[in-house]
Amino acid sequence: MRIAFTTPEYVTSRRCEGGLANYLKKTAHSLAERGCDVWVFVLSDQNNLWSDGKVTICEVASSNIFNMSISKKIPYINLIYQALSQKLNSRKLAEKFWAVHCQKPFDIIHASSYKATGYSLLKNCRVPVVCRVSSYTPIVRSAYGYRRGLAEYLSDWLELRQVADADAVFAPSSLTARYFELVEGIKLNVIRTQPESLQIDMDNSFFEAHRPSGRFLLYFGTLSRIKGADLLAEALPSIFAKYSDVSCIFIGRDDGLPSGEKLFPFIKTRCGEFSSRLSYFSPLDKSKLFPFIFHSEAVLIPSRVDNCPNACLEAQMFGKPVIGTYESSLDEMVVDGETGFLARNDDPVSIQNAIDRYLCLAEDAKMTMRQKILDHLGSIDNEDRIGKLLVFYKDTMDRFVTHGRYTQ
């Protein structure tokens, strides 16, 4: 099967973070290992064609339709800039896709809903388009603490059309599927994300250079309000007061609060006398990140809204319990008291209690929990989630042919 992904991000030497980027990398490689011919058409700051192992990466320079001087001269241009840029970028990706398709046809297009990168390929009557829903953007924006203006309405409309007009759609979590069905009346399939299958050699040098003296909790991923990083500013001080040997490490891009204040300094200020027990590192590639996960006590993912995040799967891959939240999709991945602990959503006191519940466990109880996590990962492997994705592709292609829309 020849598969084309369209996406606004992918893991490169210039950028290693991003949930969608990491999902695409491991999914593309897993499909390639199954014998598929996989191309990733990704928006970039340059035009470039290269190979990431068995996967072909086609970077397409994104459109910069207006410079700052023009945007200042034309009133209200910023209100349509985001949506217009997304539409033009989807067209650039489509043009590159068709150029490659003419040389050797693709069987299916896999587009992300985020930034509507497949918008210009919808209803093309030649190649079916499946869309993976990254999130329900209005809910996500609210969880970030941002308001929805005209620019956001236009951008959301493009993403909604990407979902509604695709030949088939799926989401990795029941939470996201439920939002779309309740609010937009669109029924989504649920195909859960495959755990990491790439063999990554761990580079312990960075960890050893920054290794804390005692036990440590780990938060990795984007520091943002939607991920609940700000809630840890209220939850951690009591934990530090009770456990003198516990510290917390944050790794990831600091997106800050809606006010513009960066989150790590915010958390550090709120932790007061315990601020010396906090450490922060900018995004690390997986070879350097994984040693931190391996040596951590537990991983903190107190998200307000999420979509079965890669971070949870990566923590579980090392048998590490995740402290997550209900009604965020983490409750679809963690069984409270068995493979981690769950707190009430948007509740720092409940998060603090969940962390405490884990830290006060006896060592044999922690070992039992870690074994249950690894057993759970084994059951996921038996699900063959990549196989389910391939069946989803094939079913979509069969329906496309049956409806008389597929022509070469």
N, C-alpha and C positions, 0 to 999 in steps of 0.2 A: 504494500500500500504506500502510495506517495502522498505525504501529508505536509501542508503548509500552515505554519502558525503565523498569525499577525499579532503584534504586541508592542506596547510602548516601552517595555524594559526587558532586559535579559542580563544574566551575569556575564560580565566582561572583566578584563584586567583593570578597567577604569572604574568599575562599579560592581561591588559584590553584594550589596544589600537589596532588599525589596522582596516582599512575599511572592508577588507574581513572577518576578525574575527567577527566583529559586524554584518555584513550582514548575515553570516552563523548562528549566535546565534539566531537572531530574526526570520530568515526564518525557521530554524529547529524547533523552538518552535511553530511557527504558524502552520507548517505542523503537528506537534504532537497534537496540539489542534484540528485538523481536523480528528484525529483518525489514523494517519499514525504512523508506527513504524520506528523511525528515529535513525540512527547511524551516528556518525561523526568520521571518521578515520583521525586523525590529527598528523602531525609530531611534535615531542617533544624532550625534553632532557631525557625522561624516558619512560618506558613502564608502562601503568596504565589504568585501566578500572573503570569508575565511571559514576554516573548519574547526569545530569544537569536537574533537574525536570523530565520531561517525555522523555528527550533525552539521549541516551546512548553515552558517549564519550570514544573512544578507542585511547589512546595516544600511538604512536609508536615511539620508540627511533630512531632518524635519524642517518644515516651513517656518520662516520668520517673516511673516507678511507685513508687519509694521515695525519700524524702529521707534525708539522712545520719542524722538522729536515729532514724528508724524502723529503719534497717539496724543501728544499734548495739543496739537493744532486742530485735531478733529474731535469735536465734542462727542462724548458717549461712545467713542470707538472701543474703549475697554470693556463695554457691556457685551459686545458681540465677539471680542477678540478670541476668547477661550474656545467658544463653539466653532467659530470660523477656522481657527487653527486646527482643531480636531478634524473638521471636515476635510480641509486641505491635506492634512497629514494622512488621513485614511485614503485619499485619492492618490497620493504619492506611493503609498504602500501597494495599492491596487495596480497602479501602472507598472511597478516593478514585478509584482506577482504575475501579471499577464505576459510580460516580456519573457519571464522564465517558463511560464506555462506553455507558451507557444513552441518552445524548444523541446520540452518533454512534459506532457500534461500531468497535472496533479489530480488525485482522486477526491480529496476533501480539504476544506479550509477550516482551521480551528482558530477562532478569533476570541480575544478577551473582550468582555463588556467594558472594562476600564478604559476610558478615553476613546471608546468606539472605534478601535483601529480597523475593524472589518466593515465599517458602515458603507463604504463605496463598493463593496463586493456583494452586498445583499441583493437577492433576487436576480442574480446574474444569468440564470438559466443554463449555465455550463458546468459549474462545479458547486456542490452543496456546501453550505456554511453552517458549522456548528458553533455555538457560542457558550463559553464558560463564564458564568456570572461571578465576578469577583466580589460583588457586594450590592446591596440596595443603597445607592448613593445618598438619597435624602436622609436615611437613618444614620448612615456613616457620618455625614456632615454635622448632623445634630449631636452625635457622640463626640465629635471633635470640638464642639462648642461654637461652630460657625453658623452664621445666618444664610438664608437662601435668597439671593437677589435675582435680577433678570439674567445676569451672566450664568448663574448656576442653573436656573430653569432651562435655559437653552442647552447647556451642556448635558443636563440630566435627560432632556428630550432625545438627544442623539444616542445616549447610552440605552435609553428605553427602546428606541427604534431598533438598535443593534440586537436587543434581546427579542423583541416582539416579531421582527421580520426574519430572523434566522431560521434555517430549515429545521434545526433542532437545538435545544438549550438544556444546559445542566448546571447545577451548583454543587460545590463540595460539602455543603451542610444543609440540614433540614431547616435550620433557622432562616437562612437566606431564601430558600425555596418557599417557606411559609410567608415571609414578607411579601414576595412577589405575587403569590396567589391571593393573599388577603387584600393587598393595596392595589395591585394592577390587574388582577384576574388572570395572570399568566401562570400556568402550571409548569414547573421545572422538574426535570429528572434530578436525582441525587446520585452523583458518582464521587465517592470519597477519594481523597488524595493518597497516592502511594507514598509510603515512607522512603527515605533516602536509600537508593540502591547502589550509588556510585561508591567505588572503593577510594576513600580519601585518606592519604597518609597524614597522620597528625604531626604537626610541628610544635613540639613542646617548649621551644626556646622562649617564645614570648610569655607563655604562662609561667614558666619557671622564673623569669626575670621579674614578674609582678605577683608572684604567688603570695596570698595572705597567710598570716601565721596560724590562724585557726580555721574553723568551719566557715563556709560562706554560702549565702543564697545568691542566685544568679538571675538577672533580668537581661535578656538579649532580644534585640529587635528594635524597631523604631520607638524612641521615647516620645510619647504623645498622649493626649487626653483619651483618645479612643482606645488605646491599649491599657489605660488605667494607671500609667506610670505616676501620675500626680497623686493617686490614692495611696501610694506607698509612702509619701511624705507624712501621712497621718498614721499609717500602720506600723512603720518600722521603729520609731522611737521606743515604744513599749517593748518590742522584741529585743532591741539592743539593751534596754534596762534589765530585762530578765535573764538574757543569755550573754554573759560578758565575753564569750569566745566567738560570737557570731558576727560576721560582717556581710556586706552586700556589694556585689559588683554589677555595674550596668555596662552593657556593650551595645552600641548601635547609634544610628543617626538621631540627634536631638532636634526634633521638630518644634519643641517648645509648646507654650500654652497659647490660647487665642489672644491673650494680651501682648504676645511677642516675647515674653520672658522665657528663657531657656529652662528646660525642666530639671536638668541635673543640679544646677545652682539652686533652684527652687526647693528641691528635695533636701539638698545639703543644709540650706538655711533652716528648714523646718525640723531637721534632726538635731540641730543645736549642738549640745555637748558630745553627741555621738557622731558628728559629721566626719571624724577621722576614720570611721569604720565604713565609709563609702568610697568606692572607686569607680571611675568612668573611663571607658575606652571607645574611640570611634569605631565604626564597623570593621570587623576582621573577616578575612576569608575563612572558609570552613576549616582549613588545615590548622589555623591558629585558634579559631573559636571552639572547636570540639574538645580540646584539652580542658577548657574552662567548664564545659558541660560535664565532662567525665569526672572531674574532681569536685563538683558542687554538691551541696547537701540536697537542694531542691531548686526547681526553676519556677520563677514567679511570672504568671501571665494573667494579671487581674483585669482583663479587657472588659470594656463596656459593651462593645460589639466586635465580633470576629467572624471568621469563616473557615473554621477548622484549620488553624494556622500551622505552617510548617514548623514553627518553633516548638510546638507541643510534640509533634512527631519526632523531632530531633532529640528532644529531651528524653522521650520514652525509649528511643533507640539505645540510649545508654542506661536504661533502667532507672531513670531519675523521676521522682514524683513531681507532678505539676500542681502548683497552687493556682487554681483558676476560679471562674465565676459562673454562676447559673445564668441562663438566658443570654448567653454570649456565643454559643456553639462549643465552648470548652466542655460544657456538660454532656456533649455528644462524644467526647473523647476521653473523659476522666470519670471514673466511678468513685464517688466520694467515700473516703475511708478505706478504699481498696487499692486504687492505682494513683491516688493523690487526694487532694482535699479541695472542696468547692465552697466558695463564699457567696453571700448575697451580692448581687450586681450593684456596683456603685456605692459600696458600703465599706469604708476603711476599717471600721471596728470588726466587721465580719471577716475581712481579709486578714487582719491581725490575728484573730482567733484561729483561722484556718492554718496560718503559718505556725502558730503556737501548738496546735494539735499535732502537727508533724514533728516539730522539734522535740516535743516531750515524749515521743514514742521511745520505747526500749529498743536497743539495737537489733534484737531478734525480730521485732515487729517491723522495723525498717527493712530488714533483709527479706522478710516475707512479702512486703509491699513491692520491693524491687523485682522479686521473682514473678509476681503477678503482672507487673508491667511488661516484662520480657515475654511472658506467656501471651499477653494480649497482642504484642507485636507479632508473635508467631501466628496468631489467628488471623491477623491482617494479611500476612503473607499468603495464607491459604485462601483468602478471598480473591486474590489475583485481580487487583483493582485496575491494572493496566489492561488485562484481558477484558474486563468489563468495558473499558473505554473503547477498545478495538471493536467489540460487539456493537457498541453504541454508534461508532462510525459506520460500520457495515450496514446496520439497520437504516441509518439515515441515507446512505447511498442507495440502498435497495428501494426505499420509498421515493427517492428523487427520480430514479429510473422509471418506476411504476407510474408516477404522475406525468411522465413524458417531458420532463424539464431537462433531462441530462443529455447533452449533445457535445460531441468533441469538435 
